[in-house]
Amino acid sequence: MTINTKAVRIILLATMLIASFYSLTGTSLFEFFANLSGSYFNAILIINLSAIVIIFLTVIAGVKLEKIVYVISLVFCFPAVMYHSKINWFQIIWGLKFYDSHPFVLTALTVIYSAVGAIFTGSTLKFESQGDDWIATGANKTDVAEIFKNRLEILIFVVGLISVPVFLIAILSSLINLPYNWAMGPVIIAIIGALLAAIAVYYFLSGDQKSN
Amino acid sequence: MVLSAPIVRMLKLFCWILLIGVFFANSIIIMLAFIPFVFALVGIFLKPPSAISIERSFSRDKVFSGETIEARLDIEIGSGLGIVELSEILPRHFEVVEGCNYKVIWKGLGPKSFKMTYSIKCTTSGTYYIGNTAIKINQSILGHISSGMERNPITLEVRPRLFDTGKAKSSSNFSKIPMPLGSLANMGMPTLEFKEIKQYSYGDPFRYINWKATARNLNRGGYWPVINEYEKEGKKSVWIYLNISKSMNMGSNIRNSFESGLEAANALAEFYIKQNLFVAFGTYNDMVEFIYPGTGEKHYHKILKLILRCSSNIAAVKNAGVKQLSLKESVVSHKKYLAGSKPLFVIVTRYSDKFSEQLEQGIDEMSKHTVNKKGIYQIMVINIIGYGMAAEATTEKLAAQLLHLKDKNKIQKLRKKCIWIDWDPSQMSFSKALMSQVVGI
């Protein structure tokens, strides 16, 4: 079975954009735009038109369409993600308070879907351009097609390996409402994070010393 | 354990996102951080291809320029999973005519072995070292991991082409190739080979007096005896001079007038040595070398070795500060080897305005040491017309013809002094050019 990667990419990018815009509509930032423009419809129109103009300009400037679409998707998700922060530095420093009417699971799934989609589209694009380079250098087309097929299979496997547990964690945590209400949750996360950061810093410092 | 660059990049990304997640105490961002972490883990556990062994073989190790050889590589990849890029590094004068010297291959879970074959055309003579393979390893999804080089070069000797022997051996063509007229020695032991009749002079042996001819001479009123003169012991000699300068570099890397010059010099040296003549070989301008007159297979190999050495980069020779000599200076400096002989001089060059005066001076100097027959000295100039080799499009070819016509007018004066042969390697072979243009020698 041959996979039409271009069609998959278009579907992924379109759904990423729609899902992330939907997550934006539940935030206080969207409320702010709606108040500013006079109605919800005007806010939707202005935001989407602005996104289209940005996409158009950046594509003209030479940025790949896929890249700018997933950057805009992540920007749309940003206010909703910030609402779920235990420590909101924007509120502490500038008094900016984020609000999200959507449930945690929906925001988490939208963000994870956008990130995974971005990885998939970016990787397939990279595989294709690498394949074109190989063919231009003189590689056999059947060899390159075989490589693309095998790489795609591994990529789908890895994306699945990432998505399934992360989606499950997001859904389960929303069901038991663990990260939001459990008082020890942030503390455990902070400890794990600090430990991982310390290990990472140690690894990189020791690597630098070895290379010196 | 040393991690490859893409894995380190993924781990760094994981750390950054995790730090941001911890900074904001945001569970969604922390979950996102695990995406690059999983990629890094996949990179660590899916080992890239390794234990690559290459066995290389070539169909021949000695070829003439313009011939093709087949290269065959038996490659085995022992372990790992991913992509392997293999590229055979070839000298710039080699042309791949069949197959490809580059291959990208997917290495699955088991060991993999495959063959890579290609044919190369060796267009420029010289000694080459071929057999270095650049290897690039790519992890299945993270991309480029490492590069390396498998070095197992073999020596390949590419010799300049020789005469089309079939053509040169036919009696009608053979007589067209100029031969030296003067003997090697004016002094020395006479052989039994009759040369001419001449008047007796003091010191000539009496046994050489030709009594019949002397009697006839007396009838005509001459009283002085006439003697037979015999060729002196020794051989006739040919001196070949090759122009080594940037003006010879007309054409591409693969086909140029310098390479054609080497071919002409080699073909002539081999031909004259096979005729049992003494052959001297010299170069002038940017590289000055000289091999004194000699004969035999060993001597030919000496000349061939120098010809192969000449084919190395001319610019490098010039930059190395080697002394430069014009054709005239070169002939003068090797004058001592000319003593008693009247050789046939062969100059292999490409006519250019820059060196026209120098060429004329050289011909004038050579004419002092050779025989003049019917007003033409025994000097043969092989002029390689290189314009055709640099032209590809129709307009370029027309321009090449115009440039040649322009040169033709300028070389009229030189043509009168010597045997002038124009050779356009893009149009015909050297033997054909030689046989179609040598007239009345």
Interface residues (C-beta under 8 A of the other chain):
Chain A: V81 M82 H84 S85 K86 I87 N88 W89 T107 A108 V111 I112 A115 V116 I119 S123 K126 Q130 W134 T137 G138 A139 N140 D143 V144 E146 I147 N150 R151 I154 L155 V158 L161 I162 V166 I169 A170 S173 P179 G185 P186 I189 A190 G193 A194 L196 A197 A200 V201 Y203 F204 G207
Chain B: V8 L11 K12 F14 C15 L18 L19 G21 V22 F23 F24 A25 N26 S27 I28 I29 I30 M31 L32 F34 I35 V38 F39 V42 L46 I83 E85 S87 C100 N101 Y102 K103 V104 I105 W106 G108 S140 I141 G143
